[in-house]
Amino acid sequence: MLREFLDLGFQAVVVCVNEQHLDASFCGRLLNADFLRDLPPGVDPCGENGEYHSFVFDAPFFSSPIPFVRGELVRRTYPAPVPGAPEAGFWYCDLI
């Protein structure tokens, strides 16, 4: 499905990664063939299990791409949803 998304001319950048699935190096990357190639085994290429979130900045029906500059990467943690479970860590890429 992601390959079809890319083949249709959509462009997106990863703005958040769950560090239980992906390391910080994936945050701020473009969704493209290199991204797909670099995904670890078991990670859903579309991020359907919460591995990552993205921002679509260009699409065939946009009049023009949405301009942005990548900002800093920020790590945030959240308390475990279940007592005794590890805290949840996420990396975010600011878009300016």
C-alpha positions in Angstrom: 0.0 0.0 0.0 2.9 2.4 0.8 4.5 1.7 -2.6 1.2 2.6 -4.3 0.9 5.8 -2.2 4.4 6.8 -3.4 3.8 5.7 -7.0 0.7 7.9 -7.1 2.8 11.0 -6.2 2.2 11.5 -2.5 5.0 12.7 -0.4 5.3 12.5 3.4 7.8 13.0 6.2 7.9 11.0 9.4 7.1 13.3 12.3 6.9 10.8 15.2 8.4 7.4 16.0 7.7 5.0 18.8 11.1 3.9 20.1 9.8 0.5 20.9 9.7 -0.1 17.1 12.1 2.4 15.5 15.1 4.4 16.6 15.4 8.2 16.3 17.1 8.0 13.0 13.7 7.3 11.3 12.2 10.5 12.6 12.3 13.3 10.1 12.9 11.0 7.1 10.9 11.1 3.9 8.7 8.1 3.2 10.4 6.7 0.2 12.0 3.5 -1.1 15.0 4.0 1.2 12.7 4.2 4.2 11.0 1.0 3.2 14.3 -0.8 2.7 15.6 0.3 6.1 12.6 -0.8 8.1 13.4 -3.5 10.6 11.5 -6.8 10.3 8.1 -6.8 12.0 7.5 -3.1 11.5 4.3 -2.3 9.4 5.4 -0.3 6.4 2.4 2.0 6.8 2.9 2.4 10.6 -0.5 0.8 11.2 0.6 -0.5 14.6 1.7 2.9 15.9 5.3 2.5 14.8 5.3 6.0 13.3 3.2 8.9 12.2 3.7 11.1 9.2 2.7 14.4 7.6 1.7 14.5 3.9 3.2 17.6 2.4 2.4 16.9 -1.3 -0.2 15.0 -3.2 -1.6 14.9 -6.7 -4.6 17.0 -5.7 -2.6 19.7 -3.8 -2.2 22.9 -5.8 1.4 23.0 -4.6 3.5 21.3 -1.9 3.2 22.5 1.7 6.6 24.1 2.4 8.4 23.2 5.7 11.8 23.0 7.3 12.7 20.2 9.6 13.3 21.4 13.1 14.8 19.7 16.0 14.2 16.2 17.2 12.7 15.9 20.6 12.3 12.8 22.8 9.3 12.6 25.1 8.4 9.9 27.5 5.0 9.0 28.9 4.1 6.9 32.0 3.4 3.2 31.3 -0.3 2.5 30.6 -0.1 -0.5 32.8 1.7 -0.6 36.2 5.1 -2.4 35.9 5.3 -1.9 32.1 8.1 0.3 30.7 7.5 4.0 30.0 6.6 4.8 26.5 9.2 6.8 24.6 8.6 8.7 21.4 10.8 10.9 19.1 9.2 13.9 17.4 10.5 16.0 14.5 9.3 19.6 14.6 8.2 21.0 11.3 8.5 24.7 10.8 
